[in-house]
Amino acid sequence: MESYDVLADEISSLEHRVADAIFDTVRAQLRSPNDVESKDLEKRLAKVRRSLLKAEALLRGAEEG
């Protein structure tokens, strides 16, 4: 089985990709402020990012306990 740090690193990589996607949707909102779909997508992606950050933190703390 992979170490928890390796899994945490992979989750961190995903979190960075999601953060980039958030910036892309924010840029789309700036170009088209009435685009409700982009606003909804940004909210969903922000939730995903927070969940990934929590998962990474839990995994990094898992080896300490």
C-alpha positions in Angstrom: 0.0 0.0 0.0 1.2 3.5 -0.8 2.2 5.7 2.1 -0.2 8.3 3.3 2.3 11.0 2.2 2.1 9.8 -1.4 -1.7 9.9 -1.3 -1.6 13.3 0.2 0.8 14.5 -2.5 -1.6 13.2 -5.2 -4.6 14.9 -3.5 -2.5 18.1 -3.3 -1.9 17.9 -7.0 -5.6 17.5 -7.7 -6.3 20.5 -5.4 -4.0 22.6 -7.5 -5.7 21.6 -10.7 -9.1 22.4 -9.1 -7.8 25.8 -8.0 -6.7 26.5 -11.6 -10.2 25.5 -12.8 -11.7 27.9 -10.3 -9.6 30.8 -11.7 -10.7 29.8 -15.2 -14.4 30.0 -14.1 -13.8 33.4 -12.4 -12.2 34.7 -15.6 -15.3 33.5 -17.5 -17.5 35.3 -15.0 -15.6 38.5 -15.5 -16.1 38.2 -19.3 -19.8 37.4 -18.9 -21.1 38.6 -15.5 -24.6 37.3 -16.1 -23.4 33.7 -16.7 -25.2 31.8 -13.9 -23.6 28.5 -15.0 -20.1 29.8 -14.3 -21.1 31.0 -10.9 -22.6 27.7 -10.0 -19.6 25.8 -11.3 -17.2 28.1 -9.3 -19.2 27.3 -6.1 -19.1 23.6 -6.7 -15.4 23.7 -7.5 -14.7 25.7 -4.3 -16.5 23.0 -2.3 -14.4 20.3 -4.0 -11.2 22.3 -3.3 -12.1 22.6 0.4 -12.8 18.9 0.6 -9.5 18.1 -1.0 -7.6 20.4 1.4 -9.3 18.6 4.3 -8.5 15.2 2.9 -4.8 16.1 2.4 -4.5 17.5 6.0 -6.1 14.3 7.4 -3.7 12.1 5.5 -0.7 14.1 6.5 -1.7 13.9 10.1 -2.5 10.2 9.8 1.1 9.0 10.2 1.6 11.1 13.3 -1.1 9.4 15.3 
